[in-house]
């Protein structure tokens, strides 16, 4: 056995068919930016509180080996006291990927971790530019741990299945 627990034949097969991933395109599927501060002529003192929510989605496309992966981000900025909303940004940013040689049982985590990781720098730039162009200091999103996000989603799904099974 090889050190990683695989047989030499499996190791050789993996080297003969390495994973291929190519970003064929990326695009903003949907975006909304509401500058509530300007609409209501609010005056705000202090440092705003920023909350960021992230959701992921992936689907197979009709073409062989092609997948569409979307990262949905909702950013809400509130006054330091939390009483006034300053802006809301909702962004649905997607990429089209050509992926080969990923085993079926590994495809879902690959789509939900590796693909968003590849798109993140571009999504971050859109958020930065939109908040700056909206009249606020540019928001530079912190890195997102897509592995942790995937684990949380899988735990939430397992809990929902257990709840559904208990009801039936």
Backbone torsions as a table, in degrees:
resi	resn	phi	psi	omega
1	UNK	NA	146.9	176.1
2	UNK	-75.1	165.3	-177.2
3	UNK	-61.6	-32.4	-177.1
4	UNK	-82.3	4.5	176.7
5	UNK	93.5	-2.5	179.5
6	UNK	-96.9	153.2	175.7
7	UNK	-74.9	155.6	179.2
8	UNK	-57.8	-31.1	179.3
9	UNK	-67.1	-43.4	178.8
10	UNK	-65.2	-39.1	178.3
11	UNK	-62.4	-43.2	178.9
12	UNK	-66.5	-38.2	178.9
13	UNK	-65.2	-38.6	179.1
14	UNK	-65.6	-37.2	178.7
15	UNK	-71.6	-33.0	-179.6
16	UNK	-71.7	-30.7	-179.8
17	UNK	-123.6	71.9	-179.2
18	UNK	-67.8	154.5	177.5
19	UNK	-63.3	133.5	176.7
20	UNK	-117.0	127.2	176.7
21	UNK	-137.8	131.0	179.0
22	UNK	-137.8	133.7	174.4
23	UNK	-83.3	114.1	-179.7
24	UNK	-84.1	-26.5	179.4
25	UNK	-175.2	160.2	175.5
26	UNK	-144.2	148.5	-174.2
27	UNK	-161.4	159.9	172.8
28	UNK	-88.1	113.7	178.8
29	UNK	-77.3	-39.1	-179.7
30	UNK	-158.5	143.9	178.0
31	UNK	-152.0	141.5	176.7
32	UNK	-139.9	131.9	175.5
33	UNK	-130.1	116.9	179.2
34	UNK	-110.4	115.0	177.8
35	UNK	-93.9	84.7	-175.7
36	UNK	-70.0	-32.6	178.6
37	UNK	-56.8	-46.9	-179.3
38	UNK	-72.3	-38.4	-178.3
39	UNK	-62.4	-37.7	-175.7
40	UNK	-103.1	4.8	-178.9
41	UNK	50.2	47.6	-179.4
42	UNK	-80.9	149.1	172.3
43	UNK	-111.3	126.3	-176.5
44	UNK	-126.8	134.0	176.7
45	UNK	-109.7	152.9	175.1
46	UNK	87.0	-177.1	-176.2
47	UNK	-88.8	129.9	-179.8
48	UNK	-72.0	154.9	174.2
49	UNK	-96.3	129.9	-177.7
50	UNK	-113.4	130.0	172.6
51	UNK	-119.9	140.7	-178.4
52	UNK	-127.6	127.2	175.1
53	UNK	-117.3	137.8	-177.1
54	UNK	-127.8	135.5	174.3
55	UNK	-134.4	148.2	-178.5
56	UNK	-121.4	151.8	178.1
57	UNK	-148.5	143.9	178.2
58	UNK	-144.5	146.4	176.5
59	UNK	-149.8	152.2	176.6
60	UNK	-77.1	139.7	174.9
61	UNK	-96.9	168.2	-177.2
62	UNK	-64.7	-33.3	-179.3
63	UNK	-71.9	145.9	178.2
64	UNK	-59.1	135.3	174.0
65	UNK	66.1	16.0	-179.8
66	UNK	-110.6	138.9	-178.5
67	UNK	-136.8	148.4	174.4
68	UNK	-112.6	126.9	-178.5
69	UNK	-122.9	129.1	-178.2
70	UNK	-120.3	139.4	172.9
71	UNK	-113.5	120.7	-180.0
72	UNK	-106.5	124.2	-176.7
73	UNK	-123.1	133.3	172.4
74	UNK	-121.6	120.3	179.7
75	UNK	-114.9	126.8	178.5
76	UNK	-125.6	128.9	178.6
77	UNK	-112.2	127.8	179.5
78	UNK	-124.2	160.4	176.0
79	UNK	-61.2	163.0	-177.4
80	UNK	-55.3	-36.3	-180.0
81	UNK	-76.1	-17.1	-179.0
82	UNK	83.5	4.6	-176.6
83	UNK	-83.5	-30.9	-175.0
84	UNK	-119.7	130.8	174.4
85	UNK	-83.9	130.4	-178.6
86	UNK	-93.2	-47.7	175.3
87	UNK	-154.8	158.0	174.8
88	UNK	-132.1	127.4	176.4
89	UNK	-120.6	123.7	174.6
90	UNK	-119.4	124.2	-175.3
91	UNK	-132.8	128.1	174.9
92	UNK	-114.6	100.9	-174.2
93	UNK	-110.6	125.1	-173.7
94	UNK	-124.9	158.2	175.2
95	UNK	-135.7	149.4	175.3
96	UNK	-107.8	126.7	-174.4
97	UNK	-120.8	143.7	168.9
98	UNK	-105.5	118.3	-175.2
99	UNK	-129.6	130.8	177.4
100	UNK	-133.1	155.1	172.8
101	UNK	66.5	29.3	171.6
102	UNK	-104.8	123.1	179.2
103	UNK	-57.5	146.0	-177.1
104	UNK	-52.6	-41.3	-177.2
105	UNK	-70.6	-14.3	178.8
106	UNK	-105.1	-4.8	-175.1
107	UNK	-64.7	-44.7	-177.7
108	UNK	-59.9	-51.9	177.7
109	UNK	-63.2	-33.9	178.1
110	UNK	-61.2	-46.0	-179.6
111	UNK	-65.8	-36.2	-174.0
112	UNK	-90.3	-8.4	179.7
113	UNK	-117.9	-59.3	-173.5
114	UNK	-70.2	-42.3	-178.2
115	UNK	-65.4	-48.7	176.4
116	UNK	-60.9	-33.5	178.0
117	UNK	-61.4	-38.4	179.0
118	UNK	-69.9	-34.8	-178.2
119	UNK	-81.5	-21.7	-170.8
120	UNK	-54.4	-44.2	-179.7
121	UNK	-59.1	-33.0	-180.0
122	UNK	-75.6	-39.8	175.9
123	UNK	-62.7	-43.2	179.5
124	UNK	-59.1	-40.0	-179.7
125	UNK	-66.0	-39.9	178.0
126	UNK	-61.9	-47.1	179.3
127	UNK	-60.3	-43.8	178.5
128	UNK	-57.5	-50.9	-176.3
129	UNK	-68.0	-41.5	-177.8
130	UNK	-66.2	-43.4	179.6
131	UNK	-67.2	-38.5	177.3
132	UNK	-64.6	-48.8	-179.1
133	UNK	-67.4	-20.3	177.5
134	UNK	-82.9	0.8	175.7
135	UNK	96.6	12.4	179.6
136	UNK	-114.0	164.4	172.0
137	UNK	-60.1	139.2	-177.3
138	UNK	-60.9	133.0	179.9
139	UNK	-92.5	120.0	177.4
140	UNK	-104.2	100.5	-177.2
141	UNK	-57.9	140.1	171.8
142	UNK	-67.9	157.7	176.0
143	UNK	-58.1	147.3	178.2
144	UNK	-106.3	131.5	176.5
145	UNK	-85.8	93.4	-176.2
146	UNK	-69.5	-24.9	175.4
147	UNK	-66.3	-47.7	179.2
148	UNK	-64.0	-40.9	178.0
149	UNK	-60.7	-41.9	178.4
150	UNK	-63.6	-45.0	179.4
151	UNK	-62.0	-41.6	178.6
152	UNK	-63.6	-41.2	179.3
153	UNK	-64.5	-43.0	179.6
154	UNK	-65.2	-39.3	177.5
155	UNK	-65.1	-40.6	178.5
156	UNK	-63.8	-41.6	178.5
157	UNK	-64.7	-43.2	179.7
158	UNK	-62.7	-40.8	178.1
159	UNK	-64.2	-40.9	178.8
160	UNK	-65.0	-38.9	177.8
161	UNK	-66.2	-40.5	178.2
162	UNK	-64.6	-40.6	178.5
163	UNK	-64.5	-42.2	179.3
164	UNK	-65.4	-39.5	179.5
165	UNK	-67.0	-36.6	179.4
166	UNK	-67.6	-34.4	179.8
167	UNK	-70.7	-38.2	-178.9
168	UNK	-80.4	NA	NA
